[in-house]
Each structure stands twice: as C-alpha cells, then as structure tokens.
Amino acid sequence: MHNNIYSYPLIKRIKQFEQKVEYYGNEILDLTFGYPINLHADWMEAFITNIDPKLLHTLHKKELKQSIKRYFEQLFNKKDIRLTNSASEALMVAIHSCITEKRDEVILLDCGFFTYPSLIIAGKGKPIFAQRHTDRQPDMDSIKQCFTDKTCALLITQPENPTGRIFTKEEIEQLCLLCIERKVTLIIDHSFIESSYFGLDINILTNLQYNPFLENLSWIIIGDTGKVVCLYGIKYGCLITSDNLKEPIDNWLHSILFQFNLIQMHILSQILHDPRLKDYKQDLYQKIRNNFSLLESKLDSRVGILCPQATPMVLLDISQFLIDDLSFVERLLEEEKIALIPGSYFIQGYKEESNYSGSQIRIAISRPKQVIEDTIFGINRFLSGLQSK
Ligand SMILES: Cc1ncc(COP(=O)(O)O)c(C=O)c1O
C-alpha cells in the first residue's frame, strides 16, 4: 500500500547500515544524530557521579514533574505542559490524537524528519507529501493543494531537520490561517527550538507577538530538552495544545505514560534550573559555529555545503561525484569508520521532481572539534579515491 514511500530494498539497506553502525559502536565516528555528544559541562556530569543514594528514596514524582514543566513553560511562554519521555513519544501522541478515522490524512513536507511518515502509518493514517522548491523552500501552493476532506493535521518542524531551515513569522501565520479555514490541526515540532546556533530568531507559535490565531486554531506543540542537554540520553519531551485537544491527548497519555524514571527526572531538573546552563548553551553554540567553519574551510571543495539557519545538521551535496548517497555512506563506514545519514532516509514523496535527497548526506556537527577534524580528514581521503563527474 505504501510502496511508493517505503520501498523495501531501501528500508532493508538503511536497516543494515544502522545495524552496522550499532555493531561498530565506539570504534567509529558516529555523526548520525543531533544530540550533543561529549560536549556537556563537567558540572552536569557531577549531578550523576555525586548522586546521594539516600536521596533517591525521597524523590517525589509530582515535584520533579513540576520542575521540568517549569522549564518548558518558560521556553514556550505557556502554562499547562504535558510531559513525555521523549519527543518521539510526544509526536506519536500528537499524531494519533488527530487521526480519528482510518486513512485520515496528515500533510508533511517532502524530505522532513524521517519518523513522521511511519508514525502516521502506525496510527492508521496516511502521509501526504507537499513539495519543496529546488532550493528546499516549502512550496506553499503545494501545501494548499494537499488539503482534502480527509486532512486531519498539518505537521511542520521549526526549525527543520534535516534542512536546518526556519519558517518565517509570515509563513507560520499563513499556515495557521490555512488550518483555521480547513479546520485542521497544526502540529509544530519544536524539538530543535534551542538550536539557534547562528543567532537567528526562531519563531514559536505561542510567542508570536500579535497572534489572533491561537484562539481559533487547533494546535499542538512538541518540545524537547534532548537537543541541547542530552547527557547520556537523559532528556524529556513535552506537548502543549489548544484547549479542544487537551482531553484526547490526556486520554492517550493516561493509557501509555504512567511510569516516569525518577532518577533521570531528578538529574535533568537540577541541570535545567542551574544558573550555569546559560553559559553552557553559549559555549555549545560557539563550538558548533566553529565546527561549521572547519567544515567550510577544510572539506574537499567539490562537496557543496548547505548552511543551516539553525540546528547542528549540515547537508552535504555530493552530486559532483559518481556515487549515490547510500553507497557513499556504506563505503565511508567500511573504509573510514565514519557514520553519516544518507539523504534518501528523508522521504521524498515526489521522486519524479528534482531528486535532491539522493545526492545529499547529512552530518551532525554537535561533536567535539577533534571528532569533526578527524571526520573531515576521513571524508577527504575517501573522496580522493572517488571519480568526480
Ligand atoms: C525534529 C525531530 N523531532 C523529534 C525527534 C525525536 O527525538 P527523540 O529521539 O529524542 O525522541 C528528533 C530526533 O532527532 C528530531 O530531529
């Protein structure tokens, strides 16, 4: 049924690639995901190593939840936060709450975050892909044309992964109006909201200065601490929603989310409210900007580097070489022990149009400088043995 989106040979190859990445473990340079790795501050680590075993018996779920919610409240300027174990869990609940009938349609943008289509299909819905222009800007007319009587939601990412693009205030307002007109829920995945590494403002739905939309719009926001403060996988996600969706979302959460990991919550709540967090973020931003400069100055000049507006994700254009994205990442892993994500991972609904995914590779630069330098060295050596067009 969904063969046009998920061709089995593609999934099989990507799965095999991921299994190899996991098998190699610490032997390889893994730049396949955006969580900052080995970039956290020593004081964060101390919250784990200095944990008092006696204190563990006094942990209180309600207070810990309140403490993490307070962080999200400040971030999104909105009360009434629903916590989730991860952003993926929040996304699943958001999507499944919107799908009320089999084959209800959720509109996505071509080449968006790779889990969205599967989450929609798992909820018995149908992903509908709106096109982008060749420069990856969303095609607003194509989004409009995707709306049908079966549309239940439009899901966008702000800022986007993998394109690193930021929706402007005007674009968000336009999408709000469309969703109000068509009585469709607007889901905005703000997982990377704190990743403004290049100093640009990232508009948040709940923060728009003049916002007549929120009262009339059915909306859901996804939040996540993991993209800036990921300490050995300790992270929490959240959902914020318009009043009309609170009940269906609570029903979902109630049936799947009854156990919270209190130790994890304890560590995270201490980090999130520590006064040193601000400096940590500034330091992280600087390191990522430096890593980007390294890529620009040292990577083989035949590779196109697409600068993100936000997020630590950089797309590399390898169309100058006689190799496709999947073969590129497979061979790079075997020959140089470097793991990157192939563009084909990010589903492109309209393959017959300009096929940008297949000639791009995504690299996450939220890594220590040495890792980025070693990666650049390895990629350049690999490229020196490839034929260019
Ligand atoms: C845009 C976006 N949303 C959601 C997620 C899911 O986050 P998690 O794996 O922490 O649940 C990711 C993960 O990278 C992401 O990039």
The ligand as an ORCA input file, in Angstrom:
! r2SCAN-3c Opt
* xyz 0 1
  C      12.814     17.146     14.533
  C      12.862     15.993     15.474
  N      11.748     15.652     16.143
  C      11.749     14.618     17.003
  C      12.864     13.861     17.234
  C      12.819     12.696     18.166
  O      13.582     12.901     19.305
  P      13.846     11.674     20.298
  O      14.593     10.654     19.505
  O      14.663     12.272     21.388
  O      12.547     11.176     20.747
  C      14.051     14.174     16.561
  C      15.277     13.381     16.768
  O      16.323     13.645     16.264
  C      14.043     15.266     15.656
  O      15.138     15.599     14.967
*
